[in-house]
Amino acid sequence: MYQTLQQNLQKIYASAQRITATAIENGEKERGQPVLPSVPGAPGALQSSNTVQVPDGLPEAVQATVSVTTLIEEFEAVKQDWEQHRQHSQSHPRWQSLCTEMHKQFRLIEVDLLFLRTARRTPTVERRLQQLGDRLSTLIDYCDIGIKLNQQIAPSPEQDVLPCSGQSS
């Protein structure tokens, strides 16, 4: 579970880095102009059911907006997987502590994505993306800890032990 979660978070992190590069490039081209303009029909909140179809040839800033929308949708899918996993978290203090910290980071990332969605100026977008990258990096590090805890508990190194209720460590 933690390895899959870590891989998915790394993909999201890479997407955020690409969006950062695009935002910086757009900001240098059009100083003072909105970096992520509003797109008619674009979701204003974190809802994966809303999608935006953008035809080719639109300005790069609009493409960046769609990239943020895609990033939000990818994050929501990963978060849903985590929430299903978290419902079965073990009561052992180390697992409980790890799950609590990961849940906190997921919530903070969700807020960061909402703020990123409303950011319009290059410096603001850059700050939001940097903060998002830092939180994703922290969450990836927590996945490393989860992998190490699994290795300590698993009967064999290849087996992924999920922290489920009723297990003791």
Secondary structure, DSSP 8 states (H G I E B T S, - for coil): -HHHHHHHHHHHHHHHHHHHHHHHHHHHHSTTS-SS---TT--SSS-TT------TTS-HHHHHHHHHHHHHHHHHHHHHHHHHHHTT---SHHHHHHHHHHHHHHHHHHHHHHHHHH--SHHHHHHHHHHHHHHHHHHHHHHHHHHHHHHHH-SSTT------TT---
